[in-house]
């Protein structure tokens, strides 16, 4: 028996169990892919106009859109990353669940209804209403693409980890091939189905994810006789950290830098959702502002229930698995939930364990495919509608040309995502998503809020805010421990991390707001107050909304 087998039996047994039941696993994966491709082709036949491609013809109800928003939001970071973070860091990992959930209140109170009333397809529509079209649309399109690619990194990393575990692929080349296959499927979903296809895939995936998570949560609680105290006590004991596992400080709060990192993470999570492009465009798929509001209410209920269950998943994994086994499978803990499913189903070699591992992994894979489709649609739509149609073609492009540009943009963004996702395969997916939240909150959120609620906001302010927030957040990430200097970094063997925090939100988000204000007050141009008055009436009442 090898040393690795002796030291990390659960990981080895998981691979063995997956190997014994690989036909079942491959069948489940294939069934989901075939079903979703069928939905995509069906929806693609009904996609005849730009409104169909970008906004699904605005035909979805509040409940349907709420389900799709949930499917878009409950990503690989939520299912794999948070469970892994809790399993390894206890209380500090649980903070991701709280941050992701609270963020929805900001989206509901500040953004959902005014944005639905003010725009047509993209964030750039809102900015261009009262400012110079070409520069703000270029900036909005650039920001949307960068944020989407950051978020895509997390999903690609999750896909590589998950499928590698199930198919027994250990080579780096094999993992890169998996990332590439996910990218190809993502491109197919968007180019064929547009928003209609993507929305239906997200709805199906949301139902599967909630059902799968509910099943594992029930089985874990059943194992501990529905005694939460017993579950938490066992998790603390099994983690090797004792009572400290259930208290703040394992990841954040040990020193001054980690305390600041925690504050930075919290700000990014709470403010980021309201600036995420793939979430913002979902508000355009409903016919009225009332339906947009209703869809967010449904999303909060569904997402809230899901995040409560991720707490049980994470602490359950800590209670029934050896922490060394989790780390051996994936340094960042991304495989904690699938490994817990194997264990709770009866362990390695059992049919129940293999079936549960296959089902939960297929659900996680479904999650990844649905979210990457939504992200790719958001970024390709922004390129085609904002940059191609309104900047390059100066508003002269036909709907057919615009949709064709969106499809080509989907291919380009897919290729870039595959390349970057291959590099990010060993990073915690929840941490990667938190970076996307920070970039969105730094570049998009200040501009959206100023546009909707401040009449002195100008084109220069918008450009300073978007480019300043975007460049500062990306620059700080590049020179942070996420990219270099640590064993869990993207490039662990080199060190150019002069910025000590893993999340840039503490610096870049206030900077984005400050630059938006500064650019507006010191610039020579005057804000168009008449246009602002029109936008205010439109955003609050829905008068003249598309």
C-alpha positions as CSV (number, residue, x, y, z in Angstrom):
1,X,0.0,0.0,0.0
2,X,1.4,3.4,-0.9
3,X,2.2,6.1,1.6
4,X,-0.4,8.3,-0.1
5,X,-3.0,5.6,0.3
6,X,-2.1,5.2,4.0
7,X,-2.2,8.9,4.7
8,X,-5.2,9.9,2.7
9,X,-7.6,6.9,2.6
10,X,-10.8,8.8,2.0
11,X,-9.5,10.4,-1.1
12,X,-8.1,7.1,-2.5
13,X,-11.4,5.3,-1.6
14,X,-13.4,8.1,-3.2
15,X,-11.4,7.6,-6.4
16,X,-11.8,3.8,-6.1
17,X,-15.6,4.1,-5.5
18,X,-15.9,6.4,-8.4
19,X,-13.9,3.9,-10.5
20,X,-16.2,1.0,-9.6
21,X,-19.3,3.0,-10.5
22,X,-17.9,5.1,-13.3
23,X,-20.5,4.0,-15.8
24,X,-23.2,5.3,-13.5
25,X,-21.4,8.6,-13.0
26,X,-20.8,9.1,-16.7
27,X,-24.5,8.2,-17.4
28,X,-25.8,10.8,-15.0
29,X,-23.5,13.5,-16.4
30,X,-24.4,12.6,-19.9
31,X,-28.1,12.6,-19.1
32,X,-27.9,16.1,-17.7
33,X,-25.9,17.4,-20.6
34,X,-28.2,15.9,-23.2
35,X,-31.3,17.2,-21.4
36,X,-30.0,20.7,-21.2
37,X,-28.7,20.7,-24.8
38,X,-32.2,19.6,-25.9
39,X,-33.7,22.5,-23.9
40,X,-31.2,24.9,-25.5
41,X,-32.0,23.8,-29.0
42,X,-35.7,24.0,-28.3
43,X,-35.3,27.6,-27.0
44,X,-32.9,28.5,-29.8
45,X,-35.7,27.8,-32.3
46,X,-37.8,30.4,-30.6
47,X,-35.1,33.0,-30.5
48,X,-35.9,35.2,-33.4
49,X,-35.0,38.8,-32.3
50,X,-32.5,40.6,-30.2
51,X,-35.0,40.9,-27.4
52,X,-35.3,37.1,-27.4
53,X,-31.6,36.6,-27.4
54,X,-30.8,39.2,-24.7
55,X,-33.9,39.1,-22.5
56,X,-35.8,36.0,-23.4
57,X,-38.6,38.1,-25.0
58,X,-39.4,39.4,-21.5
59,X,-41.8,36.6,-21.1
60,X,-40.8,35.0,-17.8
61,X,-42.9,35.4,-14.6
62,X,-41.6,36.6,-11.3
63,X,-41.4,33.1,-9.9
64,X,-39.7,31.7,-13.0
65,X,-37.2,34.5,-13.0
66,X,-36.6,34.1,-9.3
67,X,-35.8,30.5,-9.8
68,X,-33.5,31.3,-12.7
69,X,-31.8,34.1,-10.6
70,X,-31.3,31.5,-7.8
71,X,-29.8,29.1,-10.4
72,X,-27.5,31.9,-11.6
73,X,-26.4,32.9,-8.1
74,X,-26.0,29.5,-6.4
75,X,-22.8,28.7,-8.2
76,X,-19.9,26.3,-7.7
77,X,-18.6,28.8,-5.1
78,X,-21.8,28.3,-3.1
79,X,-22.0,24.6,-3.3
80,X,-18.3,23.5,-3.4
81,X,-16.4,26.5,-2.2
82,X,-18.4,27.4,0.9
83,X,-18.8,23.8,2.0
84,X,-15.0,23.4,1.7
85,X,-14.3,26.7,3.5
86,X,-16.5,25.7,6.4
87,X,-15.0,22.2,6.5
88,X,-11.5,23.6,6.8
89,X,-12.0,26.9,8.7
90,X,-15.2,26.4,10.6
91,X,-16.8,29.7,11.7
92,X,-14.7,31.8,9.4
93,X,-15.8,29.8,6.3
94,X,-19.4,30.3,7.4
95,X,-19.0,34.0,6.8
96,X,-19.2,33.4,3.0
97,X,-22.8,32.1,3.5
98,X,-23.8,35.2,5.4
99,X,-22.2,37.6,3.0
100,X,-23.7,36.1,-0.1
101,X,-27.2,36.1,1.5
102,X,-27.1,39.6,2.9
103,X,-26.0,41.0,-0.4
104,X,-29.4,40.3,-1.8
105,X,-31.0,42.9,0.4
106,X,-28.8,45.6,-1.3
107,X,-29.8,44.3,-4.7
108,X,-33.5,44.3,-3.8
109,X,-33.6,47.7,-2.0
110,X,-31.3,49.7,-4.4
111,X,-31.1,48.2,-7.8
112,X,-33.7,45.6,-9.0
113,X,-36.7,47.8,-9.8
114,X,-35.0,51.0,-10.9
115,X,-32.6,49.0,-13.2
116,X,-35.5,47.1,-14.8
117,X,-37.4,50.4,-15.5
118,X,-34.3,52.3,-16.8
119,X,-32.5,49.9,-19.1
120,X,-33.2,47.7,-22.0
121,X,-30.6,44.9,-22.2
122,X,-27.4,45.9,-20.3
123,X,-26.0,48.2,-17.6
124,X,-24.7,50.4,-20.4
125,X,-28.3,51.3,-21.4
126,X,-28.8,52.9,-18.0
127,X,-25.6,54.9,-18.1
128,X,-26.1,56.0,-21.8
129,X,-29.5,57.5,-21.0
130,X,-28.1,60.7,-19.5
131,X,-24.5,60.6,-20.6
132,X,-22.3,60.5,-23.8
133,X,-23.1,57.2,-25.3
134,X,-19.8,55.9,-26.8
135,X,-17.4,56.4,-23.9
136,X,-19.8,55.1,-21.2
137,X,-20.9,52.1,-23.2
138,X,-17.3,51.2,-23.9
139,X,-16.5,51.5,-20.2
140,X,-19.6,49.5,-19.2
141,X,-18.8,46.8,-21.7
142,X,-15.2,46.5,-20.7
143,X,-16.2,46.2,-17.0
144,X,-18.9,43.6,-17.6
145,X,-16.5,41.4,-19.6
146,X,-13.7,41.6,-16.9
147,X,-16.1,40.9,-14.0
148,X,-17.6,38.0,-15.9
149,X,-14.2,36.5,-16.6
150,X,-13.2,36.7,-13.0
151,X,-16.5,34.8,-12.0
152,X,-16.0,32.3,-14.8
153,X,-12.5,31.4,-13.4
154,X,-14.2,30.1,-10.3
155,X,-16.7,27.9,-12.2
156,X,-14.0,26.5,-14.5
157,X,-11.8,25.7,-11.4
158,X,-14.7,24.0,-9.8
159,X,-15.4,21.9,-12.9
160,X,-11.8,20.8,-13.2
161,X,-11.7,19.7,-9.6
162,X,-15.0,17.9,-9.6
163,X,-14.8,15.9,-12.8
164,X,-11.1,15.0,-12.1
165,X,-12.2,13.5,-8.8
166,X,-15.0,11.4,-10.4
167,X,-13.1,10.2,-13.5
168,X,-9.9,9.6,-11.6
169,X,-7.9,12.1,-13.7
170,X,-4.8,13.3,-11.8
171,X,-2.7,14.8,-14.6
172,X,-2.7,18.5,-15.1
173,X,-3.3,18.0,-18.8
174,X,-6.4,15.9,-18.1
175,X,-7.8,18.7,-15.8
176,X,-7.1,21.3,-18.5
177,X,-9.0,19.1,-21.0
178,X,-12.0,19.0,-18.6
179,X,-12.0,22.8,-18.3
180,X,-11.9,23.1,-22.1
181,X,-14.9,20.7,-22.5
182,X,-16.9,22.8,-20.0
183,X,-16.0,25.9,-22.0
184,X,-17.2,24.3,-25.2
185,X,-20.6,23.3,-23.6
186,X,-20.9,26.9,-22.3
187,X,-20.4,28.3,-25.8
188,X,-23.0,26.0,-27.2
189,X,-25.6,26.9,-24.6
190,X,-25.3,30.6,-25.3
191,X,-24.8,30.7,-29.0
192,X,-27.7,28.3,-29.7
193,X,-30.2,29.2,-26.9
194,X,-29.6,32.8,-25.9
195,X,-31.3,34.1,-22.8
196,X,-34.3,31.7,-23.3
197,X,-32.2,28.6,-23.3
198,X,-30.0,29.8,-20.5
199,X,-32.9,30.7,-18.3
200,X,-34.6,27.3,-18.7
201,X,-31.3,25.6,-18.0
202,X,-30.9,27.7,-14.8
203,X,-34.4,26.9,-13.6
204,X,-33.8,23.1,-14.1
205,X,-30.4,23.4,-12.4
206,X,-31.9,25.4,-9.4
207,X,-34.4,22.6,-8.7
208,X,-31.8,19.9,-9.0
209,X,-29.4,21.8,-6.7
210,X,-31.9,22.5,-4.0
211,X,-33.1,18.9,-4.1
212,X,-29.6,17.5,-3.9
213,X,-28.5,19.8,-1.1
214,X,-31.7,19.0,0.8
215,X,-31.1,15.3,0.5
216,X,-27.5,15.5,1.8
217,X,-28.5,17.9,4.6
218,X,-31.2,15.5,5.7
219,X,-28.9,12.6,5.7
220,X,-26.2,14.4,7.7
221,X,-28.7,15.6,10.3
222,X,-30.2,12.1,10.5
223,X,-26.7,10.7,11.2
224,X,-26.6,13.1,14.2
225,X,-30.2,12.5,15.2
226,X,-31.0,16.1,14.2
227,X,-29.0,17.4,17.1
228,X,-27.2,20.5,15.8
229,X,-25.1,20.8,19.0
230,X,-23.8,17.2,18.6
231,X,-23.0,17.9,14.9
232,X,-21.0,21.1,15.7
233,X,-19.2,19.4,18.7
234,X,-18.2,16.4,16.5
235,X,-17.0,18.8,13.8
236,X,-14.9,20.8,16.2
237,X,-13.4,17.7,17.7
238,X,-12.7,16.0,14.4
239,X,-11.1,19.1,12.9
240,X,-8.3,19.0,15.4
241,X,-8.8,22.6,16.3
242,X,-11.2,22.0,19.2
243,X,-13.4,24.9,20.3
244,X,-11.5,27.3,18.1
245,X,-13.2,25.7,15.1
246,X,-16.5,27.2,16.2
247,X,-15.1,30.7,17.0
248,X,-13.7,33.5,14.8
249,X,-10.0,33.5,14.0
250,X,-8.9,30.4,12.2
251,X,-8.7,32.2,8.8
252,X,-9.5,35.8,9.7
253,X,-8.6,37.7,12.9
254,X,-5.4,36.0,13.8
255,X,-3.4,39.2,13.1
256,X,-4.0,42.7,11.9
257,X,-3.7,41.8,8.2
258,X,-6.3,39.0,8.4
259,X,-8.7,41.2,10.3
260,X,-8.5,43.7,7.5
261,X,-8.9,40.9,5.0
262,X,-12.1,39.9,6.7
263,X,-13.5,43.5,6.5
264,X,-12.5,43.6,2.9
265,X,-14.2,40.3,2.1
266,X,-17.3,41.4,3.9
267,X,-17.6,44.7,2.1
268,X,-17.1,42.9,-1.3
269,X,-19.6,40.2,-0.6
270,X,-22.4,42.5,0.6
271,X,-22.0,45.1,-2.1
272,X,-20.9,42.9,-5.0
273,X,-24.2,41.3,-5.9
274,X,-25.8,44.6,-6.9
275,X,-23.0,45.1,-9.5
276,X,-22.8,41.6,-11.0
277,X,-23.6,41.8,-14.7
278,X,-25.1,38.3,-15.0
279,X,-27.5,39.1,-12.1
280,X,-28.3,42.5,-13.4
281,X,-29.4,41.3,-16.9
282,X,-31.9,38.9,-15.3
283,X,-34.1,41.8,-14.3
284,X,-34.7,42.6,-18.0
285,X,-36.3,39.1,-18.6
286,X,-39.5,40.0,-16.9
287,X,-42.3,42.1,-18.4
288,X,-42.8,44.6,-15.5
289,X,-41.0,46.2,-12.5
290,X,-43.4,44.5,-10.2
291,X,-42.3,41.1,-11.7
292,X,-38.7,42.1,-11.2
293,X,-39.4,42.9,-7.5
294,X,-41.3,39.6,-7.1
295,X,-38.4,37.7,-8.7
296,X,-35.9,39.1,-6.2
297,X,-38.3,38.1,-3.3
298,X,-38.5,34.6,-4.6
299,X,-34.7,34.5,-5.1
300,X,-34.1,35.6,-1.5
301,X,-36.3,32.8,-0.2
302,X,-34.8,30.1,-2.3
303,X,-31.2,31.3,-1.8
304,X,-31.7,31.8,1.9
305,X,-32.8,28.2,2.4
306,X,-29.9,27.0,0.3
307,X,-27.3,28.9,2.3
308,X,-28.7,27.6,5.6
309,X,-28.1,24.1,4.2
310,X,-24.5,24.9,3.2
311,X,-23.8,25.4,6.9
312,X,-24.9,21.8,7.6
313,X,-22.9,20.6,4.5
314,X,-19.7,22.3,5.6
315,X,-19.8,21.3,9.3
316,X,-21.1,17.9,8.4
317,X,-18.1,17.4,6.1
318,X,-15.8,18.5,9.0
319,X,-17.6,16.0,11.3
320,X,-17.4,12.9,9.1
321,X,-14.2,13.5,7.1
322,X,-10.5,13.8,8.1
323,X,-9.3,17.4,7.3
324,X,-6.1,15.9,5.8
325,X,-8.2,13.9,3.3
326,X,-10.1,17.0,2.2
327,X,-6.9,18.9,1.7
328,X,-5.3,16.0,-0.1
329,X,-8.2,15.8,-2.6
330,X,-8.1,19.6,-3.2
331,X,-5.9,22.1,-1.4
332,X,-8.7,24.7,-1.1
333,X,-11.3,22.1,0.1
334,X,-13.5,22.3,-3.0
335,X,-14.3,18.5,-2.9
336,X,-15.6,18.5,0.7
337,X,-19.2,18.2,-0.3
338,X,-18.8,15.3,-2.8
339,X,-16.6,13.4,-0.4
340,X,-19.2,13.9,2.4
341,X,-21.9,12.6,0.1
342,X,-19.8,9.4,-0.5
343,X,-19.3,8.9,3.2
344,X,-22.8,9.7,4.3
345,X,-24.2,7.3,1.6
346,X,-22.4,4.3,3.1
347,X,-18.8,4.9,2.4
348,X,-16.5,3.7,-0.3
349,X,-17.4,0.4,-2.0
350,X,-21.1,0.9,-1.2
351,X,-23.7,1.3,-3.9
352,X,-25.4,4.0,-1.8
353,X,-22.2,6.0,-1.4
354,X,-21.4,5.7,-5.1
355,X,-24.9,6.8,-6.2
356,X,-24.9,9.7,-3.8
357,X,-21.4,10.8,-4.9
358,X,-22.5,10.6,-8.6
359,X,-25.8,12.4,-8.0
360,X,-24.3,15.3,-6.0
361,X,-21.4,15.6,-8.4
362,X,-23.7,15.7,-11.4
363,X,-25.8,18.4,-9.6
364,X,-22.6,20.4,-9.0
365,X,-21.6,20.0,-12.6
366,X,-25.1,21.2,-13.6
367,X,-24.6,24.2,-11.4
368,X,-21.3,25.0,-13.1
369,X,-22.7,24.7,-16.6
370,X,-25.8,26.9,-15.9
371,X,-23.8,29.6,-14.2
372,X,-21.1,29.8,-16.9
373,X,-23.8,30.1,-19.5
374,X,-25.3,33.1,-17.6
375,X,-22.0,34.7,-17.2
376,X,-21.0,34.3,-20.9
377,X,-24.4,35.6,-22.0
378,X,-23.9,38.7,-19.9
379,X,-20.5,39.5,-21.2
380,X,-21.2,38.7,-24.9
381,X,-24.5,40.7,-24.7
382,X,-22.6,43.7,-23.4
383,X,-20.0,43.5,-26.1
384,X,-22.5,43.1,-28.9
385,X,-25.1,45.7,-27.6
386,X,-22.8,48.3,-26.0
387,X,-19.5,48.1,-27.8
388,X,-20.3,46.6,-31.3
389,X,-23.7,48.0,-32.0
390,X,-23.5,51.4,-30.3
391,X,-19.7,52.2,-30.4
392,X,-18.2,50.5,-33.4
393,X,-21.4,50.6,-35.6
394,X,-22.7,53.9,-34.0
395,X,-26.2,52.6,-33.7
396,X,-26.4,51.5,-37.3
397,X,-26.2,47.7,-36.7
398,X,-29.3,45.6,-37.4
399,X,-30.7,43.2,-34.8
400,X,-29.4,40.2,-36.8
401,X,-25.9,41.7,-37.0
402,X,-26.0,42.4,-33.3
403,X,-26.9,38.9,-32.3
404,X,-24.3,37.5,-34.7
405,X,-21.7,39.7,-32.9
406,X,-22.9,38.4,-29.5
407,X,-22.4,34.8,-30.7
408,X,-18.8,35.5,-31.9
409,X,-18.1,37.3,-28.7
410,X,-19.3,34.2,-26.8
411,X,-16.7,32.1,-28.6
412,X,-13.9,34.6,-27.8
413,X,-14.8,34.9,-24.1
414,X,-15.1,31.1,-23.9
415,X,-11.6,30.7,-25.2
416,X,-10.1,33.2,-22.7
417,X,-12.1,31.6,-19.8
418,X,-10.7,28.2,-20.7
419,X,-7.1,29.5,-20.7
420,X,-7.4,31.3,-17.4
421,X,-9.5,28.6,-15.8
422,X,-6.7,26.1,-16.4
423,X,-4.4,28.3,-14.4
424,X,-6.9,28.7,-11.5
425,X,-7.7,25.0,-11.0
426,X,-6.2,24.8,-7.5
427,X,-7.7,27.9,-6.0
428,X,-10.8,27.9,-3.7
429,X,-13.8,28.7,-5.8
430,X,-15.5,30.7,-3.1
431,X,-12.4,32.9,-2.8
432,X,-12.3,33.4,-6.6
433,X,-16.0,34.5,-6.7
434,X,-15.3,36.9,-3.8
435,X,-12.7,38.6,-6.1
436,X,-15.4,38.9,-8.9
437,X,-17.7,40.5,-6.3
438,X,-15.0,43.0,-5.3
439,X,-14.4,44.0,-8.9
440,X,-18.1,44.4,-9.5
441,X,-18.6,46.5,-6.4
442,X,-15.6,48.7,-7.3
443,X,-16.4,49.4,-10.9
444,X,-20.1,48.8,-11.5
445,X,-22.0,49.5,-8.3
446,X,-20.8,53.2,-7.8
447,X,-21.6,54.0,-11.4
448,X,-25.1,52.4,-11.2
449,X,-26.0,54.1,-8.0
450,X,-24.7,57.6,-9.0
451,X,-26.5,57.3,-12.3
452,X,-29.8,56.4,-10.7
453,X,-29.7,58.7,-7.6
454,X,-27.3,61.6,-8.1
455,X,-28.2,64.4,-10.6
456,X,-24.7,66.0,-10.7
457,X,-23.1,62.7,-12.0
458,X,-21.4,63.3,-15.3
459,X,-19.8,61.2,-18.1
460,X,-16.3,62.0,-16.7
461,X,-17.4,60.8,-13.3
462,X,-18.7,57.6,-14.8
463,X,-15.5,56.9,-16.7
464,X,-13.3,57.6,-13.7
465,X,-15.5,55.4,-11.5
466,X,-15.6,52.4,-13.8
467,X,-12.0,52.5,-15.0
468,X,-10.6,53.5,-11.6
469,X,-12.5,50.9,-9.7
470,X,-11.8,48.2,-12.3
471,X,-8.0,48.9,-12.7
472,X,-7.4,49.3,-9.0
473,X,-9.2,46.1,-8.0
474,X,-7.6,44.0,-10.8
475,X,-4.1,45.5,-10.1
476,X,-4.4,44.7,-6.3
477,X,-5.5,41.2,-7.1
478,X,-2.5,40.6,-9.4
479,X,-0.1,41.7,-6.7
480,X,-1.9,39.8,-3.9
481,X,-1.3,36.4,-2.3
482,X,-4.1,35.0,-4.6
483,X,-1.7,35.1,-7.5
484,X,1.7,34.5,-5.9
485,X,3.7,33.7,-2.7
486,X,1.5,31.0,-1.0
487,X,1.0,27.3,-1.6
488,X,-2.6,27.9,-2.6
489,X,-1.7,30.8,-5.0
490,X,-2.1,30.6,-8.8
491,X,1.7,30.8,-9.1
492,X,2.9,29.4,-5.8
493,X,6.6,29.1,-6.8
494,X,7.1,32.9,-7.2
495,X,6.5,35.9,-5.0
496,X,5.5,39.4,-6.2
497,X,2.7,39.9,-3.7
498,X,3.3,43.4,-2.3
499,X,-0.4,43.9,-1.5
500,X,-1.0,41.8,1.7
501,X,-4.8,41.3,1.5
502,X,-6.5,38.5,-0.5
503,X,-9.5,40.6,-1.4
504,X,-9.1,44.2,-2.7
505,X,-12.5,45.5,-1.7
506,X,-11.4,47.5,1.3
507,X,-9.3,49.8,-1.0
508,X,-10.9,49.5,-4.4
509,X,-14.6,49.9,-3.5
510,X,-14.3,53.3,-1.7
511,X,-11.9,54.4,-4.4
512,X,-14.5,53.6,-7.1
513,X,-17.1,55.8,-5.2
514,X,-14.6,58.5,-4.6
515,X,-13.4,58.7,-8.2
516,X,-17.0,58.9,-9.4
517,X,-17.7,61.9,-7.2
518,X,-14.4,63.5,-7.9
519,X,-14.6,63.2,-11.7
520,X,-18.1,64.7,-11.6
521,X,-17.3,67.7,-9.4
522,X,-13.9,68.8,-10.9
523,X,-14.9,68.2,-14.6
524,X,-15.9,71.1,-16.9
525,X,-19.0,69.4,-18.3
526,X,-22.3,70.0,-16.7
527,X,-24.7,67.2,-15.8
528,X,-27.8,67.0,-17.9
529,X,-30.4,67.6,-15.1
530,X,-33.3,67.4,-17.5
531,X,-32.3,63.9,-18.6
532,X,-31.7,63.0,-14.9
533,X,-35.3,64.1,-14.1
534,X,-36.6,61.9,-16.9
535,X,-34.5,59.0,-15.7
536,X,-35.7,59.5,-12.2
537,X,-39.4,59.3,-13.2
538,X,-38.7,56.3,-15.5
539,X,-36.7,54.4,-12.8
540,X,-39.2,55.0,-10.0
541,X,-42.5,54.6,-12.0
542,X,-41.6,52.4,-15.0
543,X,-43.1,55.0,-17.4
544,X,-41.7,54.4,-20.9
545,X,-39.8,51.2,-19.8
546,X,-39.2,48.6,-22.4
